[in-house]
Amino acid sequence: MDNRRALELIEREHDAERFCACGRHTTVIDHAGRVWLECSSHDERPEGALARITSALTAGLHTRRLIVDLRPLAA
């Protein structure tokens, strides 16, 4: 896969799912060369014990999907 195709794939995935099931926007995030589509709620740090527990229990319900691994392109 070349850079152009990777960019097209990233844009297509984000266009297809702009919102998480919870209603929040999704964002494209790079984690060490791997590009993910994530619910924007993943960026927040919950405050308080109950909020942290609730966040941990519902984390699997929010969008978090690997779009493309760019590490092979960097080599």
N, CA and C atoms as a LAMMPS dump frame, in Angstrom:
ITEM: TIMESTEP
0
ITEM: NUMBER OF ATOMS
225
ITEM: BOX BOUNDS ff ff ff
-5.0000000000000000e+02 5.0000000000000000e+02
-5.0000000000000000e+02 5.0000000000000000e+02
-5.0000000000000000e+02 5.0000000000000000e+02
ITEM: ATOMS id mol type element x y z
1 1 1 N 0.852 -1.168 0
2 1 2 C 0 0 0
3 1 3 C 0.904 1.239 0
4 2 1 N 0.574 2.199 -0.823
5 2 2 C 1.352 3.434 -0.86
6 2 3 C 0.671 4.515 -0.016
7 3 1 N 1.343 5.651 0.145
8 3 2 C 0.823 6.734 0.995
9 3 3 C -0.53 7.255 0.515
10 4 1 N -0.681 7.379 -0.794
11 4 2 C -1.942 7.905 -1.345
12 4 3 C -3.112 6.982 -1.021
13 5 1 N -2.891 5.705 -1.195
14 5 2 C -3.954 4.726 -0.898
15 5 3 C -4.268 4.711 0.606
16 6 1 N -3.249 4.816 1.434
17 6 2 C -3.463 4.851 2.882
18 6 3 C -4.306 6.064 3.268
19 7 1 N -3.994 7.23 2.692
20 7 2 C -4.76 8.437 2.99
21 7 3 C -6.208 8.302 2.538
22 8 1 N -6.426 7.726 1.364
23 8 2 C -7.792 7.512 0.87
24 8 3 C -8.574 6.591 1.807
25 9 1 N -7.913 5.555 2.294
26 9 2 C -8.555 4.611 3.208
27 9 3 C -8.932 5.301 4.521
28 10 1 N -8.035 6.101 5.052
29 10 2 C -8.294 6.835 6.295
30 10 3 C -9.476 7.776 6.116
31 11 1 N -9.474 8.543 5.036
32 11 2 C -10.575 9.488 4.778
33 11 3 C -11.899 8.763 4.589
34 12 1 N -11.887 7.657 3.864
35 12 2 C -13.117 6.901 3.615
36 12 3 C -13.694 6.344 4.917
37 13 1 N -12.833 5.794 5.772
38 13 2 C -13.291 5.249 7.05
39 13 3 C -13.877 6.332 7.945
40 14 1 N -13.219 7.493 7.988
41 14 2 C -13.732 8.58 8.823
42 14 3 C -15.044 9.122 8.273
43 15 1 N -15.14 9.257 6.96
44 15 2 C -16.392 9.727 6.351
45 15 3 C -17.543 8.756 6.616
46 16 1 N -17.243 7.468 6.659
47 16 2 C -18.274 6.451 6.869
48 16 3 C -18.787 6.426 8.308
49 17 1 N -17.966 6.849 9.256
50 17 2 C -18.38 6.815 10.667
51 17 3 C -17.885 8.07 11.381
52 18 1 N -18.562 9.168 11.137
53 18 2 C -18.175 10.44 11.747
54 18 3 C -18.594 10.539 13.218
55 19 1 N -19.535 9.679 13.612
56 19 2 C -20.036 9.723 14.984
57 19 3 C -20.015 8.321 15.594
58 20 1 N -19.709 8.275 16.877
59 20 2 C -19.773 7.046 17.661
60 20 3 C -21.247 6.76 17.973
61 21 1 N -21.53 5.561 18.411
62 21 2 C -22.898 5.203 18.817
63 21 3 C -23.386 6.074 19.968
64 22 1 N -22.445 6.619 20.758
65 22 2 C -22.827 7.472 21.888
66 22 3 C -23.197 8.892 21.436
67 23 1 N -22.958 9.205 20.149
68 23 2 C -23.31 10.521 19.628
69 23 3 C -22.149 11.495 19.528
70 24 1 N -20.991 11.118 20.052
71 24 2 C -19.823 12 19.994
72 24 3 C -19.095 11.815 18.677
73 25 1 N -18.333 12.831 18.3
74 25 2 C -17.548 12.762 17.066
75 25 3 C -16.461 11.7 17.168
76 26 1 N -16.106 11.128 16.02
77 26 2 C -14.949 10.247 15.97
78 26 3 C -13.751 11.046 15.46
79 27 1 N -12.572 10.595 15.815
80 27 2 C -11.34 11.259 15.393
81 27 3 C -10.365 10.214 14.882
82 28 1 N -9.501 10.657 13.984
83 28 2 C -8.442 9.796 13.477
84 28 3 C -7.202 10.075 14.324
85 29 1 N -6.653 9.035 14.922
86 29 2 C -5.529 9.169 15.849
87 29 3 C -4.395 8.245 15.411
88 30 1 N -3.174 8.766 15.466
89 30 2 C -1.989 7.96 15.173
90 30 3 C -1.347 7.53 16.484
91 31 1 N -1.191 6.231 16.648
92 31 2 C -0.493 5.668 17.804
93 31 3 C 0.689 4.866 17.268
94 32 1 N 1.867 5.467 17.276
95 32 2 C 3.108 4.789 16.874
96 32 3 C 3.028 4.168 15.484
97 33 1 N 2.475 4.917 14.532
98 33 2 C 2.422 4.437 13.159
99 33 3 C 1.193 3.629 12.81
100 34 1 N 0.314 3.424 13.774
101 34 2 C -0.957 2.738 13.526
102 34 3 C -2.059 3.779 13.645
103 35 1 N -2.912 3.868 12.63
104 35 2 C -3.945 4.896 12.578
105 35 3 C -5.284 4.277 12.979
106 36 1 N -5.899 4.89 13.988
107 36 2 C -7.146 4.403 14.564
108 36 3 C -8.264 5.407 14.366
109 37 1 N -9.488 4.903 14.261
110 37 2 C -10.688 5.729 14.321
111 37 3 C -11.237 5.546 15.728
112 38 1 N -11.331 6.65 16.481
113 38 2 C -11.738 6.565 17.882
114 38 3 C -12.826 7.569 18.217
115 39 1 N -13.66 7.194 19.155
116 39 2 C -14.626 8.12 19.729
117 39 3 C -13.844 9.2 20.476
118 40 1 N -14.303 10.431 20.384
119 40 2 C -13.603 11.525 21.06
120 40 3 C -13.634 11.382 22.577
121 41 1 N -14.494 10.524 23.11
122 41 2 C -14.535 10.316 24.56
123 41 3 C -13.27 9.633 25.067
124 42 1 N -12.52 8.957 24.192
125 42 2 C -11.277 8.295 24.607
126 42 3 C -10.222 9.307 25.031
127 43 1 N -10.364 10.572 24.618
128 43 2 C -9.386 11.614 24.958
129 43 3 C -9.579 12.18 26.361
130 44 1 N -10.729 11.918 26.958
131 44 2 C -11.046 12.515 28.25
132 44 3 C -10.599 11.629 29.405
133 45 1 N -10.166 12.273 30.47
134 45 2 C -9.834 11.571 31.713
135 45 3 C -11.002 11.78 32.672
136 46 1 N -11.718 10.716 33.013
137 46 2 C -12.839 10.877 33.937
138 46 3 C -12.348 11.258 35.337
139 47 1 N -13.099 12.132 35.982
140 47 2 C -12.762 12.563 37.343
141 47 3 C -13.692 11.889 38.334
142 48 1 N -13.135 11.355 39.38
143 48 2 C -13.917 10.696 40.418
144 48 3 C -13.986 9.199 40.194
145 49 1 N -14.157 8.486 41.268
146 49 2 C -14.154 7.018 41.223
147 49 3 C -15.308 6.467 40.388
148 50 1 N -16.508 6.989 40.576
149 50 2 C -17.667 6.496 39.832
150 50 3 C -17.505 6.748 38.335
151 51 1 N -17.005 7.912 37.964
152 51 2 C -16.792 8.229 36.553
153 51 3 C -15.747 7.307 35.927
154 52 1 N -14.692 6.987 36.662
155 52 2 C -13.657 6.076 36.145
156 52 3 C -14.209 4.663 35.969
157 53 1 N -15.015 4.208 36.915
158 53 2 C -15.612 2.876 36.821
159 53 3 C -16.57 2.81 35.63
160 54 1 N -17.422 3.817 35.501
161 54 2 C -18.374 3.864 34.391
162 54 3 C -17.638 3.903 33.058
163 55 1 N -16.582 4.697 32.981
164 55 2 C -15.789 4.796 31.754
165 55 3 C -15.164 3.458 31.394
166 56 1 N -14.641 2.754 32.383
167 56 2 C -14.027 1.449 32.132
168 56 3 C -15.061 0.424 31.66
169 57 1 N -16.248 0.462 32.237
170 57 2 C -17.291 -0.494 31.882
171 57 3 C -17.891 -0.237 30.503
172 58 1 N -17.904 1.009 30.065
173 58 2 C -18.522 1.343 28.782
174 58 3 C -17.509 1.565 27.661
175 59 1 N -16.225 1.427 27.928
176 59 2 C -15.191 1.687 26.917
177 59 3 C -15.394 0.841 25.66
178 60 1 N -15.801 -0.384 25.805
179 60 2 C -15.998 -1.263 24.661
180 60 3 C -17.165 -0.884 23.766
181 61 1 N -18.031 -0.015 24.24
182 61 2 C -19.19 0.411 23.455
183 61 3 C -18.849 1.565 22.512
184 62 1 N -17.72 2.205 22.733
185 62 2 C -17.324 3.354 21.916
186 62 3 C -16.463 2.908 20.742
187 63 1 N -16.55 3.655 19.654
188 63 2 C -15.77 3.349 18.452
189 63 3 C -14.278 3.401 18.767
190 64 1 N -13.585 2.354 18.413
191 64 2 C -12.122 2.311 18.47
192 64 3 C -11.688 1.183 17.54
193 65 1 N -11.297 1.571 16.328
194 65 2 C -11.015 0.589 15.297
195 65 3 C -9.744 0.958 14.548
196 66 1 N -8.888 -0.017 14.341
197 66 2 C -7.675 0.192 13.558
198 66 3 C -8.056 0.381 12.101
199 67 1 N -7.563 1.46 11.509
200 67 2 C -7.827 1.719 10.094
201 67 3 C -6.687 1.163 9.245
202 68 1 N -5.466 1.567 9.58
203 68 2 C -4.326 1.14 8.78
204 68 3 C -3.054 1.183 9.62
205 69 1 N -2.17 0.241 9.347
206 69 2 C -0.864 0.21 9.997
207 69 3 C 0.14 0.801 9.015
208 70 1 N 0.651 1.994 9.334
209 70 2 C 1.568 2.703 8.441
210 70 3 C 3.022 2.313 8.657
211 71 1 N 3.308 1.506 9.645
212 71 2 C 4.701 1.144 9.925
213 71 3 C 5.4 0.514 8.739
214 72 1 N 4.772 -0.374 7.961
215 72 2 C 5.463 -0.922 6.792
216 72 3 C 5.802 0.144 5.729
217 73 1 N 5.001 1.211 5.64
218 73 2 C 5.261 2.273 4.668
219 73 3 C 6.495 3.092 5.047
220 74 1 N 6.773 3.163 6.337
221 74 2 C 7.912 3.973 6.812
222 74 3 C 9.244 3.26 6.561
223 75 1 N 9.198 1.954 6.394
224 75 2 C 10.44 1.186 6.216
225 75 3 C 11.037 1.355 4.829
